[in-house]
Structure formats: C-alpha cells, structure tokens
C-alpha cells in the first residue's frame, strides 16, 4: 500500500507534464519496430495493441468510478501509446508496400508520366520522378509504382507529360557499410522502386499537361519558376534562388553547397521553419494591417483570427510550392499550431504545442523519426521553447525599455543567441548523422539571416505573384543581389581555418541515451530530473571510449576495400570504383586522408604491412593476416596462409582452411562487410545482418551468426 501511495504521489507531481510524454513513448514504440531484424506478423502487432488498450480502458473506467488508480491508468496509458507507435510504424510499412526492382536492368524502354522534375547542376541534366509506368521486360505486377530517372538537360520536359526513354535501371542501393544510412529503407518510404538514367533525351509521348490535376499544375508552376530564375539570374546565384523559390536543391553546384553547409547556412536552403514562418509572418502582419485600415470592419470582426487564417493559407501555399518534405511539413504543422494559439490568445511558445505536433507527425509518418531533418528540427524547437520560458521576462523587459534603435540591437542579439542555442542543441544530431559541425555558424547566421528575413524572402513572395504575368524580372534581380551577398559570406567563412569539425559515426544507442536523458531532464518535475544527465554522460562515454569504427571495409561490389590505420589515415585498394562508398567510409571513420595500396611491392604504414602482386595482396593488420585475392586460382593458397580471405570472385569453401572466407557472392548477397580486429580474433559483420529481413530489404541470403573467430 505504501508503494502504491508513493506511486500515486509521484504521478500526481507529474500530472501537468503527462501530455509531454506521449510523443516520447510513441517514438519508443516506433524505434522498437524499426530496430527489429525480422518483420513481425500484422496479427501479432494488432493483438499487442489490443492487449495494451484493454487494461488501459479498464483502468480509466475504474478511475472514473472510484477516483482511484490514477497512477495505474497513466502507466497503462503510456504502454498503450508505446504499442500504438509500434503498430503505426508497421501499418505505415504495410500501407506503402509496393514492387521493388529485384536486379539491374542494363537496357529497357521505360514509359511513364512525369510527377516532378528536379534540375541538377548546370550541364548534368535533371532528375524526374515517373509514375504510371510501363517497363520493358517487367510484368505489370513487378513494375514499381514510381522510379527516379536522370535525363539529359536538352529534354524539354515538364510535369504531367508522358515520356518514353531507353534507360538503365537499378534497385535501391544497400547501405555502404553495416550500420550506415539505409538507402533501401529511405526509397521504400518514398515509394521509389528503382533508380536509373536515360541514355539519350526521352521522347515526349503525350504533351498534354492539362489533365494532370492540381498536383501536375503545381509541378508545372514550380518548373516555370525554375526556368524563369535560370534565365534571368546568373549562376551560381540562380541555383540558390531556385532552391528558395521551389525547394529544388539539385541545381546547386557541389562547391557552392559545400561552402553553404560549412558556413552553417544550410537550414536557409533546406526550406525549414525559418522560411515557412517568414511567409506566414508577412501574410499575417500585412493582412491584419490592411483590415485595420477599415475601422468599422476591424471593430466588428476578429481580424486577428482572420489574419491567422490567411497566414496559414500563405504558409500552406509556400509549403506546396517548395515541396512538402520532412522539415517543410514539420514547420507547417508547427506554424499552424502557433497561429491557432495566436488566434485564441494563447502563448504560441509551448512544449505542449511541440509535443502535440510531434505526436501527430509520428503517428501518421513514423519513418520521420529516423531522419536527421525531424531530429534536428524538433531539437531546435524544443531547445528554443525551453530557453524562452527561462528568459521570457528578460527579453520582454529589454524590448519594452528600448527605443527603436535599441530594438534593432535586441533583434540582432536575439538572432545570435538563437543561433548559438540552435547550434548547441542540434550539434549531437549533426555529428551523429553527418559527422560534421560548423564552427562559425553563429557569425554567418548573424550576418545573413537579417538579409534573408527582410530582403530575400519578401522578394521571393513578390516573385510568386508576378511570375504568372511575366513581371518577375526586377524581383528576381533583387533576390540575386541578396543571394550574392549570402554566398560571399559563405565563401569567406568556409575559407577560415577549422571552419568545419569532423567526427566519427556514432552508435545509435549512444544518441538514444543522450536524447532520452535530455528529454527526462526537461520534462520530469523534481530533483530526480537531473538523473537524466547521467544518461547523457553514458552516451558520451560510449561515443568516445567504447565505440570504434571497423578496421577493414569491403564494398558490396568487391571492387573496393579499405584498411583503417592507427594514425587516423587509411589505405584504399583503388580510387576508380565505388567512389561514393570510399567517401562515406572515410567520413564515418573520421578519416581525412587515404593512400592507395601498392600495385606491386611492400608498403608499411600506421601499424599495417601489406604486400601486393598481380594475383592479390597479403596484409598484416594488428597481428592478423588477411589475404585479398584477385585471382580465383590463388584462393586455395591464400586459405592456407591467411586467417581471413577476401576474394573478388566466387570461391569454394570446403577446402578453405582460413577462419573466414568472404567471396564475391557473399558481398553481392549480404552487402558490404566490416571487420574488427582484436588479435587473435576478428569480428565480421555484413549489411544484411544489421538490416535483417524487412520489407524494404532486397536480399537472397541471411546469416544469423554475427561473428567469425
């Protein structure tokens, strides 16, 4: 009884914060689903959901009749929310089930309707999303619902048209290493069944784009904005103007995008909260001002409510134009809740508002939780809300006592404070997902954000209204001047020493511990809240003390291998093939420099000795001998001389005396392999072992053993 009384007291103290735990437990259920190695039966999931719902419903009835059992009802309710998150994730997976290309198609005639067009860097063409497909060599039931095709730029194509092209197609790519970003899962939840490229400009089968409906009209409008900006704004400013107008970032040159990212200005191009809130803010204040000019109307009508509705419609229109991606959709939901709070005279800066928007998003789009956009967006929002709650009186007092000149400095100071805070709270997610951190982002944002807020974005809204009439030229040139200034700042700061810091890939558990610790510290009431910092400290310890990247990586194509050295550099087998894999490996391993293996002879560096000849290489890594066999006739000999044999051809296992043999079919079927050396043993993992057997994973072989000694 004393225990139950203590439990009631604890939950009584937390009663006001229970709603904040709903998205947390929903997210835990989603993580539990995506963390599985095998797909659970739908019936089992529904049974689990019902098993969680019935006790909670019974506890609610008991609570209503006897006014007792509040703590039990809350606990069972959180269990139900956990089960709801798990079920929502699986139902979303089932709902999105679609055919996925099983193997490469080198040549096929592809016919489909253009859903969207994304311009690439100048001279590299465009990427089009095709639907309603007919693909040579594929039966209708095996044909993907959508594919993404890279086409030549000289093809005058717009959304809504139906095109035919000779193309090569590939299934969605597997992760480049065990635990790396899962491109297959990303493509599955984007409803993309294949990727490819056309060998020449496609033929327009049907040029009638009038019957494509609202979505096609919207895509045509977006394409028109891109063409006008490309024609009237010089490069590279035109690529940034296009990104701000329609959300298409593909036209950004790599060098320009790198400088923007290093300077910490990528959030401006990403079309996130700042852009959506600016569109809504301009519409709100302008519409309210115009309605206030009519005194009789303002006196008898709730013009603030009308202005909030108009502002939301403006934000929705902007979100549709730039493309409803994850950060844009999240920002639209948050903006809608803020405007609703303003309309009903409630504070728009509330953790409850953030919690409810997160709950709604995750309930219908559970896969968002796994993306860096969602993680960083809500981290920034929650961090800013908590900071505002703690310092609200300070900022209000400063604003009231300052004159107009002082308020300018308060605004600029606010930008710097917000930027510093957003940089701090999003840094763990940036390091965990991208292994990089912008050192001078505060300075760049303090200089550029006012220009974006008061110059570039207002002109962008003017362009939207004038473009249909062909009168957008002067506004585009104005945007060009502002973007030129932004790029000049980005180029300057990117050239500063240590402008970007790099780290190694983080284990998922470490980031999860940190997030849970911070959430507990923010939400829990009482001294126990500081126990959450212990979880944060544990996550940091895992990152810096217990986790280390693999010593050897082999690509799924068997054409590339990398050995990580003790001095922080690496040895690559070659540079011509699998360049993308090599780039990701080095990035995730925190490696800045890599050298090529000798084609013939001996090299010794960083504690690794490697000897190569025409038929293969023999490496001594931390006391373990590893053979890289390039000739199938030498595999048997390598099996006698090495502990681990990696062959780029099919190999016979029965006569191999090595502790482990990884041949071409292993790499093809199970994906890239990673090896950790702890002499005299070695741990081997492959992509399939990490992914498991899930609806988005294309694999023919699955092995349960995760280690080979």
Buried (B, 14 or more C-beta within 10 A) or exposed (E): EEEEEEBBEBBEEBEEBEBBBBBBBBBBBBBBBBEBBEBEEEEEBBEBBEEBBEBBBBBBEBBEEEEEBBBBBBBBBBBBBBBBBBBBBBBBBEEBEBBBBEEEBEEBEBBBBBBBBBBBBBEBBBBBBBBEBEBEEBEEEEBBBBBBBBBBBEBEBBBBBBBBBBBBBBBBBBBBBBBBBBBBBBBBBBBBBBBBBBEEBBEBEEEEBEEBEEEBBBBBBBBBBBBBBBEBBEEBBBBBBBBBBBBBBBBBBEEBBBBBBBBBBBBBBBBBBBBBBBBBBBBBEBBBEEBEEEEEEBEEEEBBBBBBBBBBEBBBBBBBBBBEBBBBBBBBBBBBBBBBBBBEEBBBBBBBBBBBBBBBBBBEBBBBBBBBBBBBBBBBBBBBBBBBEEEEEEBEEBEEEEEEEEBEEEEBEBBBBBBBBBBEBBBBBBBBBBBBBBBBBBBBBBBBBBBBBEBBBBBBBBBBEBBEEEEBBEBBBBBBBBBBBBBEBBBBBBEEEEBBEBBBBBBBEBBBBBBBBBBBBBBBEEEEEEEBEEBBEBBBEBBEEEBEBBBBBBBBBBBBBBBBBEEEBBBBBBEEBBEEBBEBBBBBBBBEEBEEBBEEEEBEBBEBBBBBBEBBBBBBBBEBBBBBBBBBEBBBBBBEEBBBBBBBBEBEEEEBEBBBBBBBBBBBBBBBBBBBBEEEEBBBBBBBBBBBEBBBBBBEEBEEEEEBE
